[in-house]
């Protein structure tokens, strides 16, 4: 496996920090912490660069809040200058890891996303006929990521000790528990780096399923993953192998109620907010209900931006009449 050295100076290079600043402020330029940092931008970037160069950088405290989506989630938002550092890190190390990810890992990757994951699943259902599905997710995934395991996985490609020290600072900037192995565990959901770390962590599972178990019809979107196969008995054996692997190697647990084998023919597969069949895709009722609840509390400007985004998402399924009804109700054009 190829390792990469001399990465640290690329992270703190002024051009990379300035690019990271532009990325971090996108959509947030009028927030108080962004405006404050931007007022004296060059000096603030130079100060941050000096801290990174001298390895005196320390991560700030998180702002915490709860969002309600499919379930309540505790989001931890880092200060703006730390989010800038997260972007600077990802700009350098993400391409190194991404090119070794399996093709059918779809979360938080350029050129991937929910639509492609759903379409891939539907194409498999069309081509395979009558099949069963093993669908799993990880119990409390982000809160359970073991710091020692994560650092070990990162070090397999990153051979720059200064970068590894910086990654350890980010990883240990906040954590939820000491797990049953006696290790620190948990990474903040709100960090850009956490999305990358989460993909790197479960890439170990991807490689096991694809190369050790040799499963051809495997799809993962973050910690929601599935395998389709002709044999129900085969999938039950695979489920047991996966369960043992995530417990013994990754120190994770499969969600006890969301690791199931079922026939696809009658009810399709519930995946990423849709119910997917071989011939069509339907928005789940719970997805529509969450949409309505979420958008009741938004300002007019936020609502119009959000509804355009949501309708674009909903287009993946058979939802024309629903989107038309919503569009007419709120007198918003151009959604179709």
QUITAUR-V784227 format. One record per residue. N is the residue number from 1. RES is the residue in one letter. SS is DSSP state (alpha for helix, beta for strand, coil for the rest). PHI is phi in radians with two decimals (none if undefined). OMEGA is omega as a letter, one per 20 degrees, with the letter a starting at -180 (999 if undefined). Layout:
n->(N;N)
res->(RES;RES)
ss->(SS;SS)
phi->(PHI;PHI)
omega->(OMEGA;OMEGA)
This chain:
n->(1;2;3;4;5;6;7;8;9;10;11;12;13;14;15;16;17;18;19;20;21;22;23;24;25;26;27;28;29;30;31;32;33;34;35;36;37;38;39;40;41;42;43;44;45;46;47;48;49;50;51;52;53;54;55;56;57;58;59;60;61;62;63;64;65;66;67;68;69;70;71;72;73;74;75;76;77;78;79;80;81;82;83;84;85;86;87;88;89;90;91;92;93;94;95;96;97;98;99;100;101;102;103;104;105;106;107;108;109;110;111;112;113;114;115;116;117;118;119;120;121;122;123;124;125;126;127;128;129;130;131;132;133;134;135;136;137;138;139;140;141;142;143;144;145;146;147;148;149;150;151;152;153;154;155;156;157;158;159;160;161;162;163;164;165;166;167;168;169;170;171;172;173;174;175;176;177;178;179;180;181;182;183;184;185;186;187;188;189;190;191;192;193;194;195;196;197;198;199;200;201;202;203;204;205;206;207;208;209;210;211;212;213;214;215;216;217;218;219;220;221;222;223;224;225;226;227;228;229;230;231;232;233;234;235;236;237;238;239;240;241;242;243;244;245;246;247;248;249;250;251;252;253;254;255;256;257;258;259;260;261;262;263;264;265;266;267;268;269;270;271;272;273;274;275;276;277;278;279;280;281;282;283;284;285;286;287;288;289;290;291;292;293;294;295;296;297;298;299;300;301;302;303;304;305;306;307;308;309;310;311;312;313;314;315;316;317;318;319;320;321;322;323;324;325;326;327;328;329;330;331;332;333;334;335;336)
res->(X;X;X;X;X;X;X;X;X;X;X;X;X;X;X;X;X;X;X;X;X;X;X;X;X;X;X;X;X;X;X;X;X;X;X;X;X;X;X;X;X;X;X;X;X;X;X;X;X;X;X;X;X;X;X;X;X;X;X;X;X;X;X;X;X;X;X;X;X;X;X;X;X;X;X;X;X;X;X;X;X;X;X;X;X;X;X;X;X;X;X;X;X;X;X;X;X;X;X;X;X;X;X;X;X;X;X;X;X;X;X;X;X;X;X;X;X;X;X;X;X;X;X;X;X;X;X;X;X;X;X;X;X;X;X;X;X;X;X;X;X;X;X;X;X;X;X;X;X;X;X;X;X;X;X;X;X;X;X;X;X;X;X;X;X;X;X;X;X;X;X;X;X;X;X;X;X;X;X;X;X;X;X;X;X;X;X;X;X;X;X;X;X;X;X;X;X;X;X;X;X;X;X;X;X;X;X;X;X;X;X;X;X;X;X;X;X;X;X;X;X;X;X;X;X;X;X;X;X;X;X;X;X;X;X;X;X;X;X;X;X;X;X;X;X;X;X;X;X;X;X;X;X;X;X;X;X;X;X;X;X;X;X;X;X;X;X;X;X;X;X;X;X;X;X;X;X;X;X;X;X;X;X;X;X;X;X;X;X;X;X;X;X;X;X;X;X;X;X;X;X;X;X;X;X;X;X;X;X;X;X;X;X;X;X;X;X;X;X;X;X;X;X;X;X;X;X;X;X;X;X;X;X;X;X;X)
ss->(coil;coil;coil;beta;coil;coil;coil;alpha;alpha;alpha;alpha;alpha;coil;alpha;alpha;alpha;alpha;alpha;alpha;alpha;alpha;alpha;alpha;alpha;alpha;coil;coil;coil;coil;coil;coil;alpha;alpha;alpha;alpha;alpha;alpha;alpha;alpha;coil;alpha;alpha;alpha;alpha;alpha;alpha;alpha;alpha;alpha;alpha;alpha;alpha;alpha;coil;coil;coil;coil;coil;coil;coil;coil;coil;beta;beta;beta;beta;beta;beta;coil;coil;coil;beta;beta;beta;beta;beta;beta;coil;coil;alpha;alpha;alpha;alpha;alpha;alpha;alpha;alpha;alpha;alpha;alpha;alpha;alpha;alpha;alpha;alpha;alpha;alpha;alpha;coil;coil;coil;coil;coil;coil;beta;coil;coil;coil;coil;coil;coil;coil;coil;alpha;alpha;alpha;alpha;alpha;alpha;alpha;alpha;alpha;alpha;alpha;alpha;alpha;alpha;alpha;coil;coil;coil;beta;beta;beta;beta;beta;beta;beta;coil;coil;alpha;alpha;alpha;alpha;coil;beta;alpha;alpha;alpha;alpha;alpha;alpha;alpha;alpha;alpha;coil;coil;beta;coil;coil;alpha;alpha;alpha;alpha;alpha;alpha;alpha;alpha;alpha;alpha;alpha;coil;coil;coil;coil;coil;beta;beta;coil;coil;coil;coil;coil;beta;beta;coil;coil;coil;coil;coil;coil;alpha;alpha;alpha;alpha;alpha;alpha;alpha;alpha;alpha;alpha;alpha;alpha;alpha;alpha;alpha;alpha;alpha;alpha;alpha;alpha;alpha;coil;coil;coil;coil;coil;beta;beta;beta;beta;coil;coil;beta;beta;beta;beta;beta;beta;coil;coil;alpha;alpha;alpha;alpha;alpha;alpha;alpha;alpha;alpha;alpha;alpha;alpha;alpha;alpha;alpha;alpha;alpha;coil;coil;coil;coil;coil;beta;coil;coil;coil;coil;coil;beta;beta;beta;beta;coil;coil;coil;coil;coil;beta;beta;beta;coil;coil;beta;beta;beta;coil;coil;coil;coil;beta;beta;beta;coil;alpha;alpha;alpha;alpha;alpha;alpha;alpha;alpha;alpha;alpha;alpha;coil;coil;coil;coil;alpha;alpha;alpha;alpha;alpha;alpha;alpha;alpha;alpha;alpha;alpha;alpha;alpha;alpha;alpha;coil;coil;coil;coil;coil;alpha;alpha;alpha;alpha;alpha;alpha;alpha;alpha;alpha;alpha;alpha;coil;coil;coil;coil;coil;coil)
phi->(none;-1.25;-1.97;-2.15;-1.96;0.93;-1.70;-1.10;-1.14;-1.23;-1.20;-1.59;-0.98;-1.01;-1.09;-1.22;-1.13;-1.18;-1.09;-1.11;-1.04;-1.13;-1.20;-1.21;-1.54;-1.01;1.35;-2.34;-1.12;-1.74;-1.26;-1.01;-1.20;-1.25;-1.09;-1.13;-1.19;-1.28;-1.03;-2.23;-1.02;-1.07;-1.14;-1.14;-1.18;-1.16;-1.09;-1.14;-1.04;-1.11;-1.05;-1.20;-1.03;-1.50;1.00;-1.88;-1.12;-2.22;-1.37;-1.44;-1.45;-1.54;-1.70;-1.92;-2.72;-1.94;-2.00;-1.98;-2.08;-1.13;-2.66;-1.29;-2.26;-1.53;-1.77;-2.06;-1.74;-1.36;-1.01;-1.02;-1.11;-1.32;-1.10;-1.07;-1.10;-1.02;-1.11;-1.05;-1.14;-1.11;-1.00;-1.62;-1.67;-1.03;-1.06;-1.11;-1.44;-1.05;-1.21;-1.77;-1.19;-1.21;-1.07;-1.62;-1.78;-1.98;-1.53;0.97;-2.33;-1.10;1.38;-1.97;1.88;-1.12;-1.03;-1.19;-1.11;-1.13;-1.14;-1.09;-1.05;-1.09;-1.09;-1.13;-1.12;-1.12;-1.46;-1.76;1.30;-1.34;-2.36;-1.92;-2.26;-1.74;-2.14;-2.42;-2.48;-1.61;-1.21;0.84;-1.02;-1.06;-1.30;-1.93;-1.13;-1.34;-1.12;-1.14;-1.12;-1.07;-1.09;-1.13;-1.15;-1.12;-1.23;-1.17;-2.03;-1.64;-1.77;-1.63;-1.11;-1.15;-1.14;-1.09;-1.10;-1.17;-1.08;-1.14;-1.05;-1.14;-1.10;-1.63;-1.16;-2.87;-2.65;-1.69;-2.53;-1.80;-1.43;-1.19;-1.54;1.44;-1.80;-1.15;-2.53;1.93;-2.26;-1.15;-1.08;-1.36;-1.44;-1.06;-1.06;-1.11;-1.10;-1.18;-1.03;-1.12;-1.23;-1.09;-1.09;-1.47;-1.07;-1.06;-1.20;-0.96;-1.14;-1.11;-1.20;-1.35;-1.80;-1.56;-1.43;1.03;-1.47;-1.44;-1.94;-2.06;-2.38;-2.29;-2.19;0.95;-1.74;-1.79;-2.42;-2.62;-2.35;-1.91;-2.79;-1.25;-1.87;-1.15;-1.09;-1.03;-1.18;-1.15;-1.16;-1.09;-1.01;-1.16;-1.11;-1.15;-0.99;-1.13;-1.15;-1.18;-1.33;-1.44;-1.81;-1.81;1.02;-2.09;-2.23;-1.19;-1.11;-1.09;-1.76;-2.15;-2.10;-2.41;-1.99;-2.64;-1.32;-1.51;-0.90;-1.45;-1.94;1.19;-2.16;-1.42;-2.61;0.97;1.54;-2.12;-1.85;-1.81;-2.03;-1.23;-1.90;-2.80;-2.33;-2.08;-1.18;-1.21;-1.05;-1.15;-1.15;-1.14;-1.08;-1.13;-1.02;-1.11;-1.11;-1.14;-1.46;-1.15;-1.77;-1.54;-1.20;-1.05;-1.15;-1.10;-1.10;-1.11;-1.14;-1.18;-1.25;-1.10;-1.11;-1.16;-1.16;-1.10;-1.11;-1.19;-1.03;-1.10;-1.93;-1.42;-2.31;-1.01;-1.12;-1.11;-1.15;-1.13;-1.10;-1.13;-1.10;-1.18;-1.10;-1.86;0.88;-2.09;-1.73;1.29;-1.57;-1.99)
omega->(a;r;a;r;r;r;a;a;r;r;a;r;a;a;r;r;r;r;r;r;a;r;a;a;a;a;a;a;a;r;a;a;r;r;a;r;a;a;a;a;a;r;r;r;r;r;r;r;r;r;r;r;a;a;r;a;r;a;r;a;a;r;a;r;a;r;r;r;r;r;r;r;r;r;r;a;r;r;a;a;r;r;r;r;r;r;a;r;a;r;a;a;a;r;r;a;a;a;r;r;r;a;a;r;a;a;r;r;r;r;r;r;a;a;a;r;a;r;r;r;a;r;r;r;r;a;a;r;a;a;r;a;r;r;a;q;a;r;r;a;a;a;a;a;a;a;a;r;a;r;r;r;r;a;r;r;a;a;r;a;r;r;r;r;r;r;r;r;a;a;a;r;r;r;a;a;r;a;a;r;a;a;r;a;r;r;a;a;a;a;r;r;a;r;r;r;a;r;r;a;a;r;r;r;r;a;r;a;a;a;r;r;r;r;a;a;a;r;r;r;a;a;r;a;a;r;r;a;r;a;r;a;r;a;r;r;r;r;a;r;r;r;a;a;a;r;a;a;a;r;r;r;r;r;a;a;a;r;a;r;a;r;a;a;a;a;a;a;r;a;r;r;r;r;a;r;a;a;a;r;a;r;r;r;a;r;r;a;r;r;a;a;a;a;r;a;a;r;a;a;r;a;a;r;a;a;r;r;a;r;r;r;a;r;a;a;r;a;a;a;r;a;r;r;r;a;a;a;a;r;r;a;r;a;a;999)
